[in-house]
């Protein structure tokens, strides 16, 4: 998401982070502020038909933020910015929660786990300047694997790895990947 208004973006990012993490958590081994910041700066680009629904779900969070925080006089350009990976993942975690048991935050961290991003807590991310830069590169590679669907045909390396995939998951829209994953893993009753 290309940023245009620093203050509005800061408020919005904090609001997004509250949806999945404890903003006041100062333990760097349990905080994901830096990872979420990178997710926020990375656009969600969709290539498979109907994944535009995930894009729209993510952008809809902006309206919720504006209403909940009683924000006035929003620049139309800000509302039309690309959906970020963070927005898409938060909106998707809410959808997964609605369709199953488990809270949206639990699903968000399950997605991070599937993507192999869960290890990038603030402690890992900020250890040293060199590690910070190295972490950013590794995270970007993981996000590109998700965006360009270079994970395997069963979805391993993506958001919804399957044991028994009937179709090449790289060609299946995210909504159907999630639906099959929820059924295969009995998440409807058991959660993430």
Backbone as a chain_set.jsonl record, in Angstrom:
{"seq": "XXXXXXXXXXXXXXXXXXXXXXXXXXXXXXXXXXXXXXXXXXXXXXXXXXXXXXXXXXXXXXXXXXXXXXXXXXXXXXXXXXXXXXXXXXXXXXXXXXXXXXXXXXXXXXXXXXXXXXXXXXXXXXXXXXXXXXXXXXXXXXXXXXXXXXXXXXXXXXXXXXXXXXXXXXXXXXXXXXXXXXXXXXXXXXXX", "coords": {"N": [[0.852, -1.165, 0.0], [0.827, 2.044, -1.012], [1.791, 4.882, 0.702], [0.194, 7.915, 1.651], [-0.662, 9.744, 3.554], [0.858, 10.318, 6.399], [0.02, 10.521, 9.199], [-2.682, 9.588, 9.224], [-2.231, 7.056, 8.132], [-0.612, 5.963, 10.136], [-2.397, 5.893, 12.314], [-4.311, 4.172, 11.222], [-2.78, 1.863, 10.744], [-2.126, 1.152, 13.4], [-4.703, 0.593, 14.317], [-5.334, -1.598, 12.685], [-3.388, -3.391, 13.627], [-4.274, -3.803, 16.21], [-6.38, -5.439, 15.705], [-5.32, -7.948, 15.524], [-3.245, -8.259, 17.329], [-1.791, -7.548, 20.54], [-1.431, -4.309, 21.212], [-0.153, -3.064, 23.322], [1.666, -4.923, 24.166], [4.834, -5.374, 25.115], [6.77, -7.28, 25.013], [9.223, -8.387, 22.993], [9.441, -10.946, 21.927], [6.928, -11.792, 21.629], [5.592, -10.004, 20.167], [4.563, -8.656, 17.016], [4.913, -6.377, 15.552], [6.783, -5.223, 13.69], [6.821, -7.125, 11.589], [4.115, -7.016, 10.843], [4.06, -4.375, 10.006], [5.629, -4.566, 7.701], [3.981, -6.268, 6.21], [1.871, -4.542, 5.869], [2.972, -2.649, 4.193], [3.248, -4.025, 1.862], [1.704, -4.685, -1.167], [-1.294, -6.552, -1.793], [-1.569, -8.566, -4.427], [-3.618, -9.916, -6.794], [-4.116, -12.798, -8.866], [-5.663, -14.887, -9.656], [-8.891, -15.616, -10.849], [-11.678, -14.277, -9.081], [-10.305, -13.831, -6.706], [-10.294, -11.199, -6.322], [-12.263, -10.66, -4.554], [-11.084, -11.084, -2.06], [-9.384, -8.958, -2.051], [-11.221, -6.824, -2.012], [-12.503, -7.344, 0.45], [-10.385, -6.789, 2.187], [-9.969, -4.035, 1.701], [-12.39, -3.105, 2.633], [-12.015, -2.945, 5.348], [-11.064, -0.425, 5.805], [-13.276, 1.269, 5.695], [-14.598, 0.406, 7.987], [-12.732, 1.166, 9.938], [-12.759, 3.998, 9.577], [-15.389, 4.589, 10.329], [-15.541, 3.49, 12.961], [-13.559, 4.953, 14.301], [-14.398, 7.492, 13.918], [-13.42, 9.183, 11.845], [-12.905, 12.032, 9.9], [-13.233, 13.734, 6.729], [-11.715, 12.208, 4.666], [-9.252, 11.601, 2.254], [-10.064, 10.727, -1.027], [-8.241, 9.353, -2.578], [-6.756, 7.912, -0.717], [-8.533, 5.963, 0.106], [-8.665, 4.492, -2.194], [-6.26, 3.237, -2.522], [-4.073, 0.406, -3.123], [-4.986, -2.798, -1.815], [-3.455, -4.007, 1.098], [-1.181, -6.653, 2.081], [-1.466, -7.141, 4.793], [-4.052, -6.135, 5.347], [-5.579, -7.886, 3.713], [-5.009, -10.376, 4.929], [-6.013, -10.008, 7.539], [-8.746, -9.545, 7.019], [-9.344, -12.003, 5.825], [-8.835, -13.714, 7.952], [-10.925, -13.054, 9.606], [-13.06, -13.991, 8.068], [-12.482, -16.739, 8.083], [-12.787, -17.252, 10.796], [-15.517, -16.724, 11.101], [-16.61, -18.821, 9.642], [-15.84, -21.014, 11.059], [-14.762, -22.425, 14.222], [-12.851, -20.539, 16.573], [-10.948, -17.577, 17.025], [-10.525, -14.492, 15.12], [-7.879, -13.473, 15.456], [-6.486, -15.802, 16.184], [-6.674, -17.252, 13.811], [-5.28, -15.528, 12.096], [-2.642, -15.769, 13.077], [-2.301, -18.45, 12.573], [-2.258, -18.422, 9.804], [0.153, -17.027, 9.455], [1.858, -18.945, 10.483], [1.531, -21.054, 8.603], [2.673, -19.822, 6.404], [5.249, -19.7, 7.193], [6.066, -17.464, 8.596], [5.772, -16.936, 11.227], [7.942, -17.053, 12.908], [9.125, -14.583, 12.799], [9.052, -12.624, 14.96], [9.209, -9.509, 16.826], [11.627, -9.54, 18.204], [13.263, -11.329, 16.765], [13.211, -10.053, 14.31], [14.388, -7.539, 14.77], [16.93, -7.953, 15.819], [19.637, -7.302, 15.007], [20.913, -4.709, 12.851], [21.741, -5.895, 10.457], [20.399, -8.356, 10.529], [17.841, -7.37, 10.486], [17.57, -6.3, 7.892], [18.046, -8.651, 6.468], [15.929, -10.227, 7.401], [13.755, -8.766, 6.355], [14.153, -9.234, 3.599], [13.832, -12.037, 3.442], [11.198, -12.288, 4.318], [9.899, -10.843, 2.317], [10.396, -12.512, 0.125], [8.865, -14.739, 0.874], [6.309, -13.604, 0.859], [6.108, -12.96, -1.84], [6.094, -15.542, -2.883], [3.566, -16.332, -2.045], [1.913, -14.387, -3.33], [2.55, -14.735, -6.085], [2.038, -17.355, -6.312], [3.857, -19.565, -6.122], [4.048, -21.7, -4.527], [3.623, -25.214, -3.606], [1.623, -27.714, -5.411], [-0.255, -28.741, -3.653], [-0.691, -26.696, -1.97], [1.154, -26.248, 0.005], [3.277, -24.041, 1.567], [1.733, -21.95, 1.04], [-1.279, -20.285, 2.13], [-3.124, -22.251, 2.856], [-2.336, -25.236, 3.32], [-2.825, -28.517, 2.082], [-3.541, -31.961, 2.734], [-4.669, -33.763, 0.982], [-5.155, -32.76, -1.949], [-7.456, -32.108, -4.467], [-7.285, -30.506, -6.669], [-4.925, -28.4, -8.386], [-3.65, -26.219, -6.21], [-2.527, -23.79, -6.727], [-3.969, -22.69, -8.707], [-6.449, -22.273, -7.772], [-8.976, -20.263, -6.354], [-8.539, -18.27, -3.387], [-10.675, -18.335, -1.535], [-11.934, -20.858, -2.0], [-9.779, -22.527, -1.489], [-9.551, -22.081, 1.262], [-12.038, -23.06, 2.151], [-11.889, -25.834, 1.57], [-9.672, -26.486, 3.132], [-10.668, -25.945, 5.731], [-12.632, -27.934, 5.974], [-11.108, -30.312, 5.565], [-9.415, -30.298, 7.764], [-11.087, -30.335, 9.917], [-11.827, -27.904, 11.045], [-14.108, -26.475, 11.428], [-15.391, -27.306, 13.681], [-13.246, -27.495, 15.469], [-11.539, -25.306, 15.209], [-8.574, -23.294, 14.479]], "CA": [[0.0, 0.0, 0.0], [1.61, 3.269, -1.07], [1.269, 5.767, 1.745], [0.087, 9.321, 1.277], [-0.905, 10.583, 4.726], [1.537, 9.653, 7.502], [-0.75, 10.437, 10.435], [-3.801, 8.694, 8.99], [-1.678, 5.717, 7.98], [-0.169, 5.486, 11.454], [-3.607, 5.548, 13.066], [-4.928, 3.0, 10.598], [-1.933, 0.696, 11.014], [-2.339, 0.773, 14.806], [-6.033, -0.01, 14.393], [-5.203, -2.937, 12.096], [-2.598, -4.241, 14.521], [-5.145, -4.158, 17.338], [-7.285, -6.505, 15.286], [-4.639, -9.255, 15.596], [-2.197, -8.315, 18.342], [-1.917, -6.633, 21.678], [-0.583, -3.15, 20.93], [0.641, -2.738, 24.506], [2.594, -6.006, 24.48], [6.204, -4.899, 24.917], [7.679, -8.415, 24.918], [9.537, -8.521, 21.566], [9.289, -12.328, 21.477], [5.494, -12.05, 21.435], [5.06, -8.895, 19.391], [4.801, -8.794, 15.573], [4.746, -5.04, 15.013], [7.619, -5.015, 12.502], [6.311, -7.993, 10.535], [2.845, -6.445, 10.386], [4.391, -3.147, 9.267], [6.041, -4.979, 6.355], [2.77, -6.763, 5.541], [1.083, -3.355, 5.537], [3.632, -1.945, 3.083], [3.274, -4.904, 0.694], [0.377, -4.807, -1.778], [-1.855, -7.844, -2.152], [-1.827, -8.596, -5.864], [-4.307, -11.163, -7.098], [-3.956, -13.272, -10.242], [-6.651, -15.922, -9.918], [-10.245, -15.053, -10.832], [-12.457, -14.211, -7.846], [-9.518, -13.369, -5.565], [-10.59, -9.786, -6.118], [-13.089, -10.617, -3.343], [-10.191, -10.933, -0.907], [-8.92, -7.581, -2.167], [-12.306, -5.945, -1.559], [-12.665, -7.552, 1.896], [-9.316, -6.05, 2.859], [-10.237, -2.596, 1.589], [-13.556, -2.791, 3.459], [-11.564, -2.624, 6.701], [-10.876, 1.035, 5.871], [-14.569, 1.855, 6.051], [-14.834, 0.089, 9.396], [-11.824, 2.038, 10.684], [-13.258, 5.368, 9.49], [-16.61, 4.669, 11.127], [-15.249, 3.219, 14.378], [-12.711, 6.007, 14.872], [-15.028, 8.757, 13.588], [-12.461, 9.95, 11.057], [-13.585, 12.932, 8.974], [-12.495, 14.307, 5.599], [-10.741, 11.265, 4.109], [-8.901, 11.766, 0.841], [-10.563, 9.605, -1.827], [-7.073, 8.594, -3.034], [-6.362, 6.982, 0.35], [-9.478, 4.848, 0.065], [-8.475, 3.735, -3.426], [-4.949, 2.59, -2.56], [-4.094, -1.058, -3.197], [-5.14, -3.574, -0.585], [-2.171, -4.519, 1.585], [-1.187, -8.041, 2.544], [-1.996, -7.147, 6.153], [-5.504, -5.999, 5.258], [-6.138, -9.112, 3.171], [-4.897, -11.453, 5.925], [-6.941, -9.729, 8.641], [-10.104, -9.797, 6.528], [-9.475, -13.445, 5.623], [-8.904, -14.351, 9.276], [-12.297, -12.842, 10.067], [-13.909, -14.925, 7.317], [-12.209, -18.086, 8.597], [-13.394, -17.304, 12.117], [-16.966, -16.784, 10.924], [-16.968, -20.138, 9.104], [-15.329, -22.082, 11.918], [-14.524, -21.932, 15.574], [-11.566, -19.848, 16.639], [-11.005, -16.125, 16.892], [-9.764, -13.987, 13.979], [-6.451, -13.405, 15.775], [-5.944, -17.167, 16.111], [-6.535, -17.583, 12.393], [-4.208, -14.709, 11.535], [-1.358, -16.366, 13.43], [-2.235, -19.729, 11.862], [-1.802, -18.089, 8.459], [1.587, -16.737, 9.558], [2.506, -20.244, 10.685], [1.546, -21.748, 7.318], [3.595, -19.116, 5.507], [6.571, -19.721, 7.845], [6.371, -16.1, 9.037], [5.544, -16.818, 12.676], [9.227, -16.898, 13.607], [9.606, -13.212, 12.68], [8.579, -11.702, 15.993], [10.043, -8.3, 16.851], [12.957, -9.891, 18.681], [13.974, -11.91, 15.616], [13.238, -9.049, 13.246], [15.22, -6.378, 15.111], [18.127, -8.352, 16.547], [20.673, -6.355, 14.584], [20.574, -4.063, 11.592], [21.934, -6.866, 9.38], [19.295, -9.308, 10.595], [16.637, -6.638, 10.1], [17.554, -6.28, 6.437], [17.92, -10.048, 6.032], [14.551, -10.636, 7.703], [12.885, -8.127, 5.362], [14.314, -9.94, 2.322], [13.221, -13.361, 3.558], [9.751, -12.091, 4.393], [9.452, -10.436, 0.988], [10.401, -13.721, -0.706], [7.705, -15.538, 1.278], [5.11, -12.921, 0.37], [6.079, -13.134, -3.297], [5.668, -16.926, -3.115], [2.116, -16.339, -1.892], [1.305, -13.553, -4.364], [2.747, -15.312, -7.417], [1.602, -18.747, -6.202], [4.936, -20.49, -6.443], [4.023, -22.804, -3.565], [3.388, -26.463, -4.329], [0.266, -27.955, -5.912], [-1.135, -29.017, -2.513], [-0.828, -25.47, -1.191], [2.215, -26.141, 1.008], [3.986, -22.797, 1.317], [0.697, -20.94, 0.92], [-2.104, -20.084, 3.324], [-3.951, -23.406, 3.194], [-1.745, -26.499, 2.866], [-3.737, -29.647, 2.143], [-2.978, -33.314, 2.653], [-5.257, -34.402, -0.195], [-5.701, -31.733, -2.842], [-8.021, -32.628, -5.719], [-6.922, -29.576, -7.723], [-3.699, -27.626, -8.195], [-4.043, -25.085, -5.364], [-2.001, -22.546, -7.29], [-4.946, -22.202, -9.679], [-7.737, -22.226, -7.083], [-9.126, -19.021, -5.607], [-8.248, -18.381, -1.957], [-11.893, -18.707, -0.81], [-12.124, -22.306, -2.092], [-8.676, -23.143, -0.746], [-9.911, -22.011, 2.67], [-13.174, -23.95, 2.397], [-11.4, -27.22, 1.584], [-8.804, -26.616, 4.303], [-11.507, -26.006, 6.931], [-13.25, -29.265, 6.03], [-10.094, -31.361, 5.694], [-8.8, -30.248, 9.093], [-12.166, -30.296, 10.887], [-11.712, -26.602, 11.714], [-15.429, -25.934, 11.699], [-15.631, -27.608, 15.105], [-12.041, -27.421, 16.309], [-10.776, -24.068, 15.035], [-7.263, -23.39, 13.805]], "C": [[0.899, 1.23, 0.0], [0.981, 4.274, -0.12], [1.266, 7.215, 1.286], [-0.059, 10.224, 2.487], [-0.331, 9.875, 5.949], [0.684, 9.476, 8.742], [-1.925, 9.481, 10.291], [-3.313, 7.252, 8.863], [-1.221, 5.138, 9.308], [-1.359, 5.06, 12.306], [-4.243, 4.265, 12.54], [-4.105, 1.738, 10.867], [-2.11, 0.232, 12.463], [-3.688, 0.093, 14.988], [-6.004, -1.426, 13.823], [-4.475, -3.879, 13.041], [-3.42, -4.681, 15.731], [-6.089, -5.294, 16.981], [-6.654, -7.889, 15.476], [-3.592, -9.365, 16.705], [-2.457, -7.329, 19.453], [-0.93, -5.493, 21.474], [0.324, -2.83, 22.115], [1.62, -3.839, 24.904], [4.012, -5.556, 24.135], [7.225, -6.037, 24.847], [7.991, -8.669, 23.444], [9.444, -9.958, 21.041], [7.83, -12.685, 21.228], [4.813, -10.961, 20.614], [5.454, -9.075, 17.922], [4.612, -7.454, 14.858], [5.508, -4.857, 13.698], [7.161, -5.876, 11.332], [5.016, -7.414, 9.973], [3.073, -5.161, 9.606], [4.809, -3.509, 7.834], [4.852, -5.533, 5.561], [1.907, -5.592, 5.066], [1.664, -2.608, 4.333], [3.623, -2.755, 1.785], [1.875, -5.037, 0.099], [-0.018, -6.273, -1.979], [-2.226, -7.769, -3.629], [-2.466, -9.94, -6.175], [-4.207, -11.477, -8.584], [-5.018, -14.282, -10.642], [-8.038, -15.296, -9.868], [-10.939, -15.258, -9.477], [-11.628, -13.87, -6.609], [-9.652, -11.87, -5.367], [-11.523, -9.608, -4.918], [-12.25, -10.462, -2.092], [-9.639, -9.514, -0.871], [-9.983, -6.626, -1.605], [-12.563, -6.104, -0.059], [-11.618, -6.771, 2.679], [-9.56, -4.557, 2.842], [-11.436, -2.18, 2.435], [-13.177, -2.469, 4.901], [-11.385, -1.117, 6.877], [-12.17, 1.726, 6.273], [-14.891, 1.611, 7.518], [-13.991, 0.985, 10.302], [-12.352, 3.474, 10.729], [-14.482, 5.55, 10.38], [-16.302, 4.528, 12.61], [-14.474, 4.351, 15.037], [-13.241, 7.413, 14.58], [-14.048, 9.697, 12.89], [-13.243, 10.767, 10.026], [-12.652, 13.324, 7.836], [-11.37, 13.403, 5.091], [-10.506, 11.592, 2.641], [-9.369, 10.536, 0.08], [-9.402, 8.736, -2.319], [-6.627, 7.567, -1.995], [-7.259, 5.75, 0.335], [-9.251, 3.952, -1.14], [-7.098, 3.093, -3.549], [-5.121, 1.074, -2.643], [-4.344, -1.664, -1.826], [-3.765, -4.091, -0.17], [-2.302, -5.983, 1.98], [-1.769, -8.123, 3.953], [-3.521, -7.043, 6.13], [-6.145, -7.293, 4.766], [-6.126, -10.226, 4.216], [-5.843, -11.239, 7.103], [-8.374, -10.026, 8.204], [-10.337, -11.295, 6.339], [-9.568, -14.175, 6.96], [-10.296, -14.173, 9.877], [-13.262, -13.8, 9.366], [-13.725, -16.35, 7.842], [-12.857, -18.268, 9.966], [-14.913, -17.444, 12.023], [-17.416, -18.182, 10.483], [-16.577, -21.294, 10.011], [-15.341, -21.615, 13.368], [-13.118, -21.333, 15.588], [-11.756, -18.372, 16.374], [-10.2, -15.671, 15.669], [-8.255, -13.907, 14.252], [-5.777, -14.761, 15.725], [-5.715, -17.58, 14.663], [-5.398, -16.79, 11.747], [-2.848, -15.345, 11.828], [-1.195, -17.759, 12.829], [-1.762, -19.495, 10.433], [-0.304, -17.785, 8.466], [2.389, -18.025, 9.71], [2.619, -20.995, 9.359], [2.536, -21.129, 6.343], [5.041, -19.153, 6.008], [7.03, -18.312, 8.209], [6.289, -15.951, 10.548], [6.838, -16.606, 13.457], [9.71, -15.45, 13.634], [8.923, -12.282, 13.671], [9.538, -10.509, 16.035], [11.459, -8.578, 17.333], [13.815, -10.418, 17.531], [14.197, -10.854, 14.539], [14.279, -7.969, 13.518], [16.523, -6.705, 15.813], [19.314, -7.431, 16.258], [20.236, -5.741, 13.271], [20.7, -5.05, 10.431], [20.784, -7.87, 9.358], [17.987, -8.652, 10.156], [16.496, -6.649, 8.576], [17.373, -7.688, 5.884], [16.502, -10.559, 6.272], [13.587, -10.038, 6.681], [12.941, -8.852, 4.023], [13.64, -11.309, 2.363], [11.706, -13.266, 3.584], [9.205, -11.713, 3.02], [9.415, -11.633, 0.045], [9.191, -14.605, -0.405], [6.415, -14.916, 0.745], [4.99, -13.034, -1.15], [5.678, -14.56, -3.665], [4.148, -17.039, -3.014], [1.442, -15.579, -3.038], [1.38, -14.221, -5.737], [2.498, -16.815, -7.456], [2.67, -19.727, -6.675], [5.069, -21.573, -5.377], [3.647, -24.081, -4.309], [1.908, -26.692, -4.627], [-0.733, -28.271, -4.803], [-1.308, -27.798, -1.612], [0.226, -25.314, -0.11], [3.116, -24.966, 0.624], [3.029, -21.636, 1.125], [-0.092, -20.84, 2.216], [-2.801, -21.351, 3.79], [-3.363, -24.706, 2.655], [-2.718, -27.66, 3.082], [-2.969, -30.969, 2.115], [-3.414, -33.97, 1.354], [-5.923, -33.357, -1.072], [-6.204, -32.378, -4.129], [-7.62, -31.773, -6.909], [-5.604, -28.901, -7.373], [-4.065, -26.34, -7.463], [-3.509, -23.755, -5.863], [-2.988, -21.907, -8.254], [-6.337, -22.044, -9.078], [-7.821, -20.933, -6.281], [-8.98, -19.278, -4.104], [-9.481, -18.834, -1.168], [-12.104, -20.221, -0.831], [-10.992, -23.064, -1.419], [-9.035, -23.193, 0.738], [-11.034, -22.997, 2.994], [-12.734, -25.408, 2.486], [-10.527, -27.451, 2.807], [-9.631, -26.764, 5.584], [-12.154, -27.381, 7.085], [-12.216, -30.353, 6.293], [-9.528, -31.43, 7.112], [-9.818, -30.144, 10.227], [-12.138, -29.006, 11.71], [-13.072, -26.019, 12.067], [-15.788, -26.164, 13.175], [-14.441, -27.306, 16.0], [-11.241, -26.131, 16.18], [-9.408, -24.307, 14.432], [-6.312, -24.383, 14.416]], "O": [[1.665, 1.425, 0.944], [-0.232, 4.485, -0.144], [2.195, 7.682, 0.627], [0.383, 11.373, 2.447], [-0.943, 8.948, 6.48], [0.629, 8.375, 9.291], [-2.138, 8.64, 11.164], [-3.916, 6.337, 9.424], [-1.421, 3.953, 9.575], [-1.336, 4.004, 12.939], [-4.654, 3.394, 13.306], [-4.654, 0.682, 11.179], [-2.231, -0.967, 12.714], [-3.799, -0.879, 15.735], [-6.579, -2.346, 14.405], [-4.889, -5.021, 13.235], [-3.273, -5.804, 16.213], [-6.545, -6.028, 17.858], [-7.367, -8.887, 15.577], [-3.105, -10.461, 16.985], [-3.248, -6.396, 19.312], [0.281, -5.698, 21.558], [1.451, -2.372, 21.925], [2.335, -3.69, 25.895], [4.335, -5.381, 22.96], [8.413, -5.789, 24.644], [7.115, -9.123, 22.709], [9.374, -10.162, 19.829], [7.527, -13.746, 20.683], [3.602, -10.999, 20.396], [6.534, -9.58, 17.618], [4.199, -7.413, 13.699], [4.942, -4.391, 12.709], [7.117, -5.4, 10.198], [4.847, -7.335, 8.756], [2.354, -4.886, 8.645], [4.402, -2.852, 6.876], [4.742, -5.284, 4.361], [1.295, -5.648, 4.0], [0.926, -2.009, 3.552], [3.954, -2.226, 0.724], [0.951, -5.46, 0.795], [0.82, -7.118, -2.293], [-3.098, -6.994, -4.021], [-1.906, -10.987, -5.849], [-4.211, -10.59, -9.436], [-5.249, -14.51, -11.829], [-8.338, -14.53, -8.952], [-10.784, -16.295, -8.832], [-12.205, -13.639, -5.547], [-9.183, -11.327, -4.367], [-11.571, -8.529, -4.327], [-12.661, -9.779, -1.154], [-9.451, -8.937, 0.2], [-9.671, -5.731, -0.819], [-12.812, -5.117, 0.633], [-11.923, -6.166, 3.707], [-9.378, -3.883, 3.856], [-11.503, -1.044, 2.904], [-13.93, -1.795, 5.603], [-11.541, -0.597, 7.982], [-12.167, 2.65, 7.086], [-15.394, 2.498, 8.208], [-14.479, 1.499, 11.308], [-12.387, 4.092, 11.793], [-14.598, 6.545, 11.096], [-16.742, 5.341, 13.422], [-14.708, 4.671, 16.203], [-12.614, 8.406, 14.947], [-13.872, 10.848, 13.29], [-14.137, 10.244, 9.361], [-11.43, 13.253, 7.969], [-10.204, 13.799, 5.091], [-11.448, 11.83, 1.886], [-9.096, 9.411, 0.501], [-9.554, 7.523, -2.462], [-6.173, 6.478, -2.348], [-6.79, 4.628, 0.53], [-9.608, 2.774, -1.112], [-6.795, 2.471, -4.568], [-6.165, 0.53, -2.285], [-3.955, -1.098, -0.804], [-2.999, -4.562, -1.011], [-3.407, -6.484, 2.187], [-2.487, -9.071, 4.272], [-4.201, -7.794, 6.829], [-7.138, -7.749, 5.331], [-7.115, -10.942, 4.373], [-6.418, -12.202, 7.61], [-9.127, -10.678, 8.927], [-11.414, -11.799, 6.659], [-10.304, -15.154, 7.08], [-10.786, -15.056, 10.582], [-14.167, -14.351, 9.993], [-14.7, -17.08, 8.022], [-13.412, -19.328, 10.257], [-15.519, -18.2, 12.783], [-18.47, -18.664, 10.899], [-16.95, -22.438, 9.75], [-15.863, -20.548, 13.69], [-12.307, -21.604, 14.703], [-12.621, -17.971, 15.594], [-9.296, -16.38, 15.227], [-7.449, -14.234, 13.381], [-4.635, -14.876, 15.28], [-4.693, -18.18, 14.331], [-4.642, -17.33, 10.94], [-2.002, -15.448, 10.939], [-0.07, -18.203, 12.598], [-0.963, -20.269, 9.905], [0.425, -18.234, 7.581], [3.467, -18.17, 9.133], [3.685, -21.514, 9.03], [3.163, -21.832, 5.551], [5.951, -18.689, 5.32], [8.218, -17.996, 8.143], [6.703, -14.925, 11.087], [6.82, -16.038, 14.549], [10.608, -15.116, 14.406], [8.301, -11.29, 13.29], [10.562, -10.508, 15.352], [12.398, -7.907, 16.904], [14.958, -9.995, 17.355], [15.267, -10.789, 13.935], [14.974, -7.531, 12.602], [17.165, -5.805, 16.355], [19.909, -6.86, 17.172], [19.284, -6.212, 12.648], [19.869, -5.05, 9.524], [20.257, -8.195, 8.294], [17.136, -9.291, 9.536], [15.433, -6.968, 8.044], [16.622, -7.887, 4.929], [15.943, -11.253, 5.423], [12.696, -10.733, 6.193], [11.912, -9.064, 3.383], [12.954, -11.693, 1.416], [11.013, -14.062, 2.95], [8.158, -12.213, 2.61], [8.489, -11.753, -0.757], [8.57, -15.151, -1.317], [5.539, -15.62, 0.242], [3.889, -13.187, -1.679], [4.987, -14.764, -4.663], [3.517, -17.749, -3.797], [0.499, -16.086, -3.647], [0.388, -14.265, -6.464], [2.711, -17.47, -8.476], [2.419, -20.595, -7.511], [6.075, -22.281, -5.325], [3.382, -24.042, -5.511], [1.049, -25.95, -4.151], [-1.936, -28.09, -4.991], [-2.002, -27.871, -0.597], [0.195, -24.33, 0.63], [3.643, -24.903, -0.487], [3.446, -20.48, 1.055], [0.377, -21.263, 3.273], [-3.047, -21.518, 4.985], [-3.835, -25.226, 1.645], [-3.352, -27.766, 4.132], [-1.884, -31.064, 1.541], [-2.625, -34.651, 0.699], [-7.12, -33.103, -0.947], [-5.469, -33.105, -4.798], [-7.614, -32.255, -8.042], [-5.217, -28.84, -6.206], [-4.72, -25.467, -8.032], [-3.995, -22.7, -5.455], [-2.867, -20.727, -8.584], [-7.291, -21.719, -9.785], [-6.864, -20.547, -5.61], [-9.265, -20.374, -3.621], [-9.356, -19.628, -0.236], [-12.42, -20.812, 0.202], [-11.214, -24.128, -0.841], [-8.849, -24.218, 1.394], [-10.976, -23.691, 4.009], [-13.164, -26.134, 3.382], [-10.625, -28.496, 3.451], [-9.329, -27.611, 6.425], [-12.216, -27.926, 8.187], [-12.422, -31.217, 7.145], [-9.199, -32.512, 7.597], [-9.446, -29.892, 11.373], [-12.392, -29.018, 12.914], [-13.161, -25.146, 12.931], [-16.407, -25.317, 13.818], [-14.608, -26.907, 17.153], [-10.34, -25.893, 16.984], [-9.12, -25.395, 13.933], [-5.191, -24.543, 13.934]]}, "num_chains": 1, "name": "protein.A"}
